[in-house]
């Protein structure tokens, strides 16, 4: 390129930046000629008059797309140097290298105009202070953006058409390969297939992704992984199975023989600094662009995939799920508090192995209850409900539902048959019309299309009716299971997790409502059918205060201290709920639970007043009297942990002299109603 008159000494005294960019790393590896041409722009800058030490090559954006919202460190570096006035010219192979987005290019042009910076490409030198150059460069930027729009539109249209046919290739998960005809088949390597089958079998057995990982680690089994890039692209590597790999495999519908496309969408957001960030978000299954069932042979069925998806969602505690655990608490995860409406957690005591249910966020009215009190009651209700007689009633209702479904299926089949007849009739009428009679042909064609649309709707209705057909187990097997359920429930080989899973298949949740001053607890059981039962049981020990001891605390709590009451309880031969002797701490705990308090502002005996009442009578702060009492400067009695002042004439005179002798106290008039 020959020197231009637009290049002045001011431009030559500053840096010349050569900007390199290619949209992907595949282009960098394969289109080496384009990369070499862009590096050759450094020679062009030298020919235009810049010294070698003034030429800066910025190649940080090789392999980075210039689409709107993409992060380009090299472009950000150029903008920073431009704003600091250090750049005389920016060289690029073509305008599109600066930015496929017209907004990015316009921003660069405006900064170049303000800082007197030239933009140079293979077609010439552009001075943004010149309106003609600005119009020309802006037009080229718009053409570049429009060109990209049409190219992407054509490419996406071709991809979408191939995806609807199930022929668009995409990276396959381990366990699948493309055959010579481009079809998806299972990997011919038996070791790879066996590893994938073991993964799904272990998850089906354990019901947990984490336990699947542990099962592989305990047996020393490895899991394959296919490399997708680099020199080892396409090869299989073996390593330890991780939780992320298990979750990725279980959530991939390809393993269910399903072809999918369009499971994610692009979301853009503007950051506070003005930059635009693009991210990918998952779509709901109903919004997937393409979903073709039975596209290829899978490792699991589509129904098993949906069951696995539901099980993973039930195991996700971060989204509020409460899966079954190994502990002995039967109602763990499905128990609610009827007082505050919150979830009830499970507490295991290491000291005495006691299991209790306690609110996760308790209020003052919430109470703790032992797990045995609730679990035994709910288990008894379950075993009484699931009887052969009840199963017979349920099966009769299920048979009625099946008959109703069969009748609806038959109606849908007849509708499809009639729609077929109407469509064939319309086709025959259209085929017999003379081609020259266009008016009649158009009318018959429209009628034929309407009949075909009605046929498609009838077939869709029939397919929907067949999908929602309920699955009813074998009658004899279900009745045998109901008769054998008590033995199975109490069998030592039945784990706590198995009992919890069985309970959750029938019971939706359990609600506890504890009365404030009662040993009874109401248990509400809600079944999955919508029915509910309410049971009232007595709360069990250990830990329950005997009624006789509670009556003594209530009677003497207002006049006796905790030490005195504990002595009275022990003398009466009473023990705590854990069969221990009463101590002042036990009495204090009973006071706190049953709210047995004694107000400190009430005199204990006649003729005595409290410190607060004396302060009101004297018109001084109560702290002053407490200070005198601690220094033993005024008379008072202590009873039940309180100061009780005998308010006779002699004592009143002593207190009034203390008030008069203090230069700090300024008595106020006595409060109204105090005498």
MARBA-243134 format. One record per residue: y, z, x of N, C-alpha, C in turn. Coordinates in steps of 0.1 Angstrom, whole numbers, plus 5000, padded with zeros to 4 digits. Each point is the difference from the previous one (the first is absolute). Layout:
<atoms>
YZXYZXYZX...
</atoms>
This chain:
<atoms>
498850005009501250004991501250005009501049914997501249995008501050114995500850045010501050114996500949954989500550094992500849974988501450065002501049944994501350055002500250134992499150034991500150134993499750125009499349975011499750115009501150035010500750114999501150045008499750105010500950035009499850105011499750134994500650034988499850134993498550014996499449894996498650014996499150015013500449935010499250005013500150135007501050084997500150135007499150114993499449974989499250094993498549955001499150084993498649975001499749884991498949935004499449904992498650054996499750024988498750064995499249884995498850005005499049904996499050084990500049964988499250074990498749924997498950075002498649954997499450064988499449924992499350064988498949904995498850064997499049924993499450104989499649944989499750084988498850095001499049975008498850075001499450005014499150095003499450015013499049885001499549954989499149885001500849885005501349994995500849895005500450025015500150125004500350025015498849965008498850034995498849975008499749855000500349934988499549864998501249905003501250034996501149915002500750035013499449985011500650045012501149915004500049874995501049915004501450044994499950064987501350054994500550115008499150095005500550115008500649965013499449905006500649955013501349934997500249934989501349944997501150104999499650114993501050114998500450065013499050035009500450065013500849905008499849874997500849905007501550004997500450074989501450014997500850075010499350085009500850075011500549895009499249905003500549895008501249934993499949984987501149944993501350085001499950135000501250095001500649985014499149995011500549985013500749865001499549904994500649875000501450004993500250094990501350014993501050085008499650075011501050065009499850155002499050064993499850145002499250035013500350115007499350045012498750064996499050005010498750044997500050154996500850085007500050144996500750034987500749904994500650024987499149964988498949945004499149954989498950114997500050044988499050104995499149944990498750025003498949954991499550114991500249994987499550104991498849944993498850055004498749954994499250114993500750104995499450114993499449964987500549894994499649964986499049905000499349975012498949915000498850064991499649934990499050054991500550084989501449994997500650084989500649904991499750014987500649914990501550034998500749894997501550024997500350004985499050034992500250014986501050124997500649994988500950104996499450144999500550105007499550135000499050045011499749905009499150035011500850075011499250085007500650085011500049925013501149965006500149925012500950085010499350055010500750085011500949915008499549885003500849905008501349964993499949974987501249964992500950125000499550124998500950125000500750025013499349975011500750015014501149905001499849884995501049895001501350044992499750064988501250044991500750115007499350095006500750115007500949955011499549915009500849955011501149914995499849934988501149924995501150094995499750114993501150094996500750075011499450015012500750065011500849905008499949874996500849905006499549965014498750025002499449965013499449875001499949924988499349885000501049884998499849905008500849884999499349894992498650005000499349904992498650054998499449964989498750024996499249874998499049985008499249884999498750014993499749914992498750004993499549854998498749994999499449864999500549934988500250074989500549954987500650124992500749964990500750104992499050104994498949954995499050084993499550115009500149995014499550105009500950134998501349984997500850124998499750074988499549944989499750074988499649904989498950024993499649924989500850044988500650125000500850044989501449965002500649944990501449965001501050125002499650114994500850125002500150055014498850005007500050035015500849915008499949874997500749905008501550014997500450024988501450014996500650135007499350115001500550115007500249975015499049935006500249975014501249905002500149914991501249915001501350074999500150104991501350074998500350085013498950075005500350085012500449915012499349885001500449915011501449954998500549984988501449954998501050115004499650134997501050105003500050035015498949985007500050035014500149885009500349884994500249885008498749975008498949994993498749975006499549874995499549925009499449874996498650014996499549924991498649984996499649865005498950005007499649875006498549984997499749884994498649954998499849875006498949934997499749885006500949894996500750024988500949894995501450015005500450115006501450015004500550145002501350015002500750135002500950024988499950134994500850034988500950115003501349974997501150105001500350054986499750124997500150054986501550024996500949995010501450004996500449874994499249895003500349874994499349994987500849974989499550004987498949904998500149885007499049904999498750045006500050075011498850055006499450114991500850084994499550114991499349944988500749894994499349944989498749935003500049935012498849935004498950105003500350115007498950095003499650084988500950034991499650064987499149914992500349875000499249904992498650005006499950005014498749995006499250134997500750114999499350134997499549994986500849954990499549994986498849914999500149885008498949915000498750065005500250085011498850075006499450094990500850084992499550094991499349934988500649894995499449924990498749945004500049955013498849945005498950115000500350125004499050105001499550034985500950004991499650034986499049904995500349875002499149894996498650015007500150035013498850015008499150114995500650124998499350114995499449984986500849934992499649974986498849915000500049905008498849915001498850075006500250085010498950075006499450114990500950074994499550104990499349944989500549884995499449944989498649955004499849955012498749955004499150135002500550115005499250125002499650054986500950004990499750054987498949924993500149875002499049914993498750025007499950025013498750025006499550144997500950104998499650134996499450014986500649924991499550004986498649945000499649915010498749955000499150095008500550105007499250095008499749945013500849905005499749935012501050035012501050084997500950035010499450105010500049975012499450085010500950125004499450115002500750125005499150085009500550095008499150085009499150084991498749995004498950074992499750135006499750104992499650135006498749995007499750105008498750005007498950004990499049925003498849994991500049864993501149925001500149874994500549905010499549884999500449895008500249874991500649905006500049874993498949915006499349934991498949925005500649865003499149905003500549875004500749934989499850034987500749944989501250074996500450115007501250084996499850104990498750034996499750104990499850145006500350104993499950145004498650044999499450045010498650055000499950135008498950074998499850125008499749975015500450095008499849985015498549985003499649905007498649985004499550115009500850075006499650115009499550124991498750025001499450114992500550135003500450035013500550135003501350034993500949895000501350024993499850024985499149924994499750024986499550144997499150055008499450134998501150115001500949985009501150115002500950004987500349884995500950004988499250064988498749964999499250064989499950155001499950055012499950145002501350074996501149945003501350064996500150024985499749904992500050014986499050104994498850005007498950094995500450155003500650025011500450145003501150054991500949914997501150044990499450024987499149924995499350024987499350145000499450045011499350125001500950125001501150005008500950115002501250004991500449894995501249994992501350035007500050005013501250035008500149915012501249955003500249915012499850095012500550125000499950085012498650045003499250034989498650035002499249885005500549884996499349885006500249995015501250035004500350005014499150115008499950114994499250115006498649965001499549934989498649965000499749905011500949915003499949905011500050085013500950095002500250075013498850095003499450064989498950095003498749935004499949884995498849925004500349905012501250005005500349925011500149854997500349974988500149864996501449945003500049885004501349935003500349904989501349964999500449904990500749885007499749884995500649885006501449984996500749935009501449974998500349865007500649914992500349875005501449995006500149955012501349985006500649874995501350004997500749894994501049935009500250055011501049945009499650025014500749935009499750015014498849925005499650025012498949935006498750034992499950124994498750034993500149984985500849914996500249974985498749954995499650064988498749964993498850075004500050075011498950085005499850134993498850055000499750134994500050115010500750114998500050125009499450114991499350095007499450124993500750125005500350094991500650135003499750104989500650125002499850114990500749974987499450034989500649984987501150104998501149964994501250094998500250004984500850104996500350014986500849884995500949955009500849894995499149874998499049985009499149894998499250014987499650124997499250024988500949974988501250065000500949974988500349864999500249935011500349865000498849924994498850035004498949934995499750024985500250134996499750034986501149954990501249975005501049954992500249855001499149935007500149865002499149934989500649934991499149934989499149895006500349965012499149895005498650055001499750135003498750055001499350004986500849984989499450004987499849854995500149915009499849864997501249944992501250055002501249964993500949935010500649894995501049935008501450044994500950045009501350054995501149935009501249994993501249955007501250054993501050045008501250054994500050144996499450095009499850144997501350085004500949945008501250065004501249924997501250065001501249934997501150055010500949925003501150035009501150074993500550115006501150084995501050025010501349974997501150015009500950114996500650075010500950104997501150005011501250044996501150005009500250145006500050015013500250135006501550045001500350125002501450045001500849935010499449955011500849935010500249854996499549964989500249864995498849915003499050045008498949925003499050004989499349894999499049984989498650025005499250084994498750035004499049954990499049925005499049954991498750075002499350044989498750075001499149934989498750035002499049954991499550124991500049984987499550104991498849954992499050094997498849964993500449984985499349904994500249974986498850074992500350034988498950044991499049894998498850044997498949894999500449904989500750054990500349904989501049905005500750035011501149905005499549925011498750015004499549915011500049864995500449915010500249864996498649944997499050025008498749944998498950125001499150004991498950095000498849924995499049965008498849934996498850085003499450044989498750085001498849915003499050065006498849935004500349875008501050015009500349895008499049985011499550115005499049995011499150124999498950015008499150114999500750125007499950114993500750125005499050115004500550115006499150115003499950104989501049994990500050094988500449914989499850054988500449924988501550044996500649924992501450034996500150134992499050034992500050134993499950125010499149985010499950115011501350015007500749895002501350015007501050084992500149974987500950084991499750145000498750045000499550145000500550065013499849935011500450065013501550025000500849904995501450025000500550124992499350024988500350124992499650135008498950005007499650125007501050035012500549905006500950025011501350054995500449954988501350064994499850154996498750034995499850144996499950095013499749945011500050085013501350025007501149924995501350005007500850124995499950115008500850124997501549985001500449915008501549985002500649954988499349944990500549954988499650094988499750125003499750104989498650014996499149925006498650014996499450135006499050054993499350135004498549975000499549945010498549975001499250135001498749984998499150125001499850045014499950135003499850055013498750075001499750065012498750065003499950144995501150064996500050144996499250024987499850134997499250044989500850004987501350005000500850004988499749884991499450014989499649894992501149924994501150074996501149934993501149965009499750015013501149965010500549864998501349994999500649874999500449964986499350064990500349964986500550114991500450115007500450124992501550015000500550044989501550014998500350144995501350045002500550124995500749984987499650084990500649984987501350084999500350085010501350084999501249915006499849955012501149925006499749854999498849964996499749865000499749935013500050075011499749955013498549995003499849955012498649995005499550145005498850024998499450135005499149975012500350075011499349985013498850095001499249985010498950085003500250085013499650134999500250095012498650065003499749985013498750065005500450115010499550124997500250125008498950015011500550005012499050025011499550145001500750094995499650145001498850044991500149974987499050044991499349874993500349885005499549884994500349984986501150064995500449994986500849874998499749934989500749874997500850034988501349965000500950024989500849874998500550004987500949894996501450065000500949935006501450055001500949884999501250024993500949894998500649965014500149865001500649955013501550055001500750014990501450055000500150104989499550125002500050104989501350054996500150044987501250074995499750144998500950084995499850144998498950034989499849904991499050024989498749945004499849935011498749945003499150115006498749994998499150095005498849945007499450075008498849965008498750044993499049914999498850034994498849965009499050075000498849975008499449874995499549925010499449874996498750024992499250105002498850024992500350014985501150074997500450024986500149864993500649915006500349874994498849905002499450005012498949905003498850034992499650124998498850034992500249964986501250034995500349964986500049854997500649935009500149854999498649945002499250055010498749955002499150024988500150124994499250034988500349914989501349974998500549914989499549865003500049955012499549875004498549994996499250095005498649994997499650024986500850074992499850014986500449874992501049935006500449884993499149885003499649995013499149895004498650034996499649994988498750034995499449874994498749994999499449884994500549964987500350114991500649974987501349935001500950065009501349945002499949865006499149985009499949875006499549904989499250044991499549914989501249964992500950094997501149974992500949905007500250035013500949915008499449865001498649995002499449875001500149924987499950074989500249944987501449944998501050075005501349955000500249885009499350015012500149895009499349874994498950024993499449894994500949934989500750084993500949954991501149925006500550055012501049935007499549865005498750005005499449885005499849904989499650054988499949904988501449944997501050095001501449944997500449905010499650035013500349905011499249874998498850014996499249884997500649924989500450064990500649934989501349935004500850075008501249945005499749885010499050025008499649895009499549884992499350024990499549894992501249934993501050074996501149944994500849925011500150055012500749925010499249885004498650015000499249885003500249894990500050044987500249904989501449945001501050085004501349945002500149905011499250035011499949905011499349874996499050024992499249894995500949914991500850064992500849924991501149935008500650075010501049945009499549885007498750015005499449895007499949884990499650024988499949904990501349934997501150084998501349954998500549925012499850055012500449935012499349865001498750004998499249885001500549904989500250054989500549914989501349945003501050085006501349945004499849905011499150035009499849905011499449874995499150004991499549884994501049924993500950074993501149934993500949945009500350065011500949955010499449885007498750005002499349895008499949884991500050014987499849894991501349934997501250055003501349944997500249895009500749894995500349895009501150045010499949965012501050045010501449954997500149884993501349954997500850084989499250074992500650084990500550145006501150005007500450115007500450124991500649974989500550114991498850094996498949934995498950074996499350075012499949935011499450065012500750125005501350015000500750125004499750114991500049974987499750114990498650065002499049915002498650045001499850075014500849965010499950075013500550144999501150024993500650134998499050094992499449944990499050084992498850045009499649915008498850035009500450115010501249995006500450115009500150144993500450004987500150124993498650064998499049914996498750054998499450055013500349935011499550055013500550145004501350024997500750135002499350114991499749964988499350104991498650035005499349905006498750025006500150105012501049985008500250095011500250144996500850024990500350134995498750074994499249924993498850054994499050045011499949925011499150045011500550125007501350015002500650125006499750134992500149994987499750114991498550045001499149905001498650035001499750075013500749955011499750065013500550145001501250034993500550145000499150094992499449954989499150084992498750045008499649905008498850035008500250105011501349995006500350095011500050154995500650024988500250144995498850054994498949935000498750054994499650135007499950114993499650135006498550005005499850075011498750015006499450134995498849994993499450124995498750025007499750115006498850035007498850004991498850005007498850004992499950134992499649994987499950114991499050115005498849965004499050095004500450075013500549935009500450065013501150104998501049974991501150094998499550134993499149994990499550114993499150095010499349945008499250075010500950085010501149945004501050065008500650124993500349994988500650114992499150124999498749974998499050114999499850065014500249935010499750055014501350055007501150004993501350035006500150155004499550094992500150145005499350035013498849945001499250025013500749935011500549884998500749935010501350075004500750064991501250085003499750125009499050074997499750125008499149985012499649875003499149975011500850035013499350075010500650035013500449875007499449894997500349875007501349944995500550044989501249954994501250075007500849925006501250055007501150034991501050075005501250034992500849884997500049905009500749874997499349934989498750004999499349934990500350074986500050135000500350064987501449974995501050005010501349974996500249854995499249915007500149864995499449994986498950074997499449994987501050064990500650115004501050074990501149904997500549935010501249924998499749874992498749965000499749894992500150024985500050134996500150034986501350084996500550095010501150084997501249955007501149984993501349955006500750115008500250114993500750115007499850134993500350115007499850144995501450075001500450074989501350075000499850154998500650085008499950144999501350064994499950094991501150084994499650145000500750085009499750145002501050084993499650104992500950094993500650105010501250044997500850085010499350145001499750064989499450145001498650014994499249895003498750004994499049965011498850044998498949965010499349874995500549944989499449884995500749885005499349895002500549885004499549894991501049914996499649894991499849885009498949934998499749885008499949884991500949915002500049874992499349895008499149944994499249895006500349874993500549905007500249874994499049905005499349934991499049915004500649865001499349915007500549865001500149934987499250044991500049944986501350034993500850105004501150044993499850134992498850044999499750134993500350125009500250124994500350115008499350134995499850095008499450134996500850115006500150124993500750115006499150124999499950075012499150115001500850125005499650124996500750135003498950095007500350035013499050085007500850125007499250105003500650125007500149975015501150045006500149985015499150105007499449955010499050085008500650075012499350105005500450065013499249935011500150045012500850115004501549965000500850115000501449985001500850044987499250034989500650044987500350155000501250044997500350144999499450064987499250115000499450054988501050044990499749984987501050034989500550155001499150095003500450155001501050025010499849945012501050015011501349944996500049884994501249944996500850084989499350074992500650084990500750125006499450065011500750115007501249965007500049885006501249955007501149974990499749954989501049974990500650134995499250114998500550124994500850085010499750015013500750085009500849925010500149874999500749925009501550035000500650044989501450024999500450135006499150105002500350135005499450045012499049935005499250045012500149895011499850045012500049915011498749935001499949905009498749945002499050095007500550095008499150105007499450094989500850054991499550094990499049934990500449884996499149924991498749975006500049965013498749975007499150135001500650125002499350125000499450034986500849974990499550034986498849904997500149885004498949914998498750035007500250055013498850045007499450124995500850104995499550124995499249974987500449904993499349964987498749935003499749975012498849925004500149854998501249954999500149864997500149925014499649885000500049925011500749864997500449935011500649874998498949904996500549884997499049894996499049975011500450035013499049985011499350125004500050104990499350135002500550085012501350005002500650085011500950114994500250105008500950114996501449954999500850054990501449964998500850055012500949925004501150035010501349974994501150055006501349964995500349855000499449935009500149855000499449944988498850054996499349954988500950034988500650124999500850034988501249915000500649975012501249915000499649864996498849965004499649864996499849994985499550114994499850004985501450004993500950085006501449994994500649865000499849935012500649875001499349904991498750014998499349904991500450024986500050134995500250034986501450044997500949995010501550024998500250144995499450105006500250144996501150065010501249994996501150045009500750124993500750085009500850114995501549975005500949984991501449975004500650125008500649975011500650105009501350064994500549944989501350054995499750104989498850044997499750094989499650145006500650104994499750145005498650034996499350085009498650034998499950114990500850105001499950124991501450024994499950084989501350044993500850085010501449994999500950075008500249945014499349895003500149935013500649864997500649955010500549865000499749935013500049874999499749925012501349985009499849955011501149975010501049904994499549904993500949904994500850064989499450094992500850074989501050095006499750075011500950095006501249925006499749885006501149925005500949954989499449974989500949954989500950124994499450125000500850114995501150045010499849995013501050035010500949895003499649884995500949885003500049965014498850015007500049975015498749915001499949935012498849925002498750095002498949954996498750075001499650025015500549915009499650015014500650135006501150054995500650125006499150124996499550004988499150114996498750005008499449885002498849985008500250055014501249985005500350055014500150155000500650064990500050155000498650064999499249934991498650054998499249995013500249895007499249995013500450105010501350045000500550105009499950144995499450014988499750134994501350084998501149934995501350064998500250044985499249954991500150044986498650034994500050084990498750044994499449884992498649995000499349904992498550035002499249964991498650015000499349865002498950005006499249875001498850014992499749914992498950004991499549854998498749985002499549864998500749905009500550045012500749915008501449974996500650094992501449974995500850135003501349975001501050115001500450044986499850124996500450054987501050125002501249984994501150105003500150094988499850135001500250104989501550014997500449944989501449984997500650124992500050125007500650124993501450025006500750104995501450025004500250025014499150085006500150035015499849885008499049924997499749885007501149904999500649994987501149904998501250045009500350135001501150045009499849975014498750015005499749965014500349855002499649924991500249855002501449974999500850064991501449974998500850045013499650115006500750045012499749915011498849945001499749905010500949874998500249974988500849884997501450035004500550124996501450035003500350025015499050045007500150025015499949875008499649894994499949885007501349924999500549955012501249924999499749864998498749965000499749864998499749964986499550104992499649974986501250014991500149904992501150004990499349994986499850114994499250004987500749924989499149934993500449924988499750084988500749974988499750074988498549984996499350104995498649994996499849884990498849935002499749894991499950044986500349914991499950034985498650044996499950104992498750044996499250095009500650045012499350085010500750144999499150104998500650134999499050105007
</atoms>
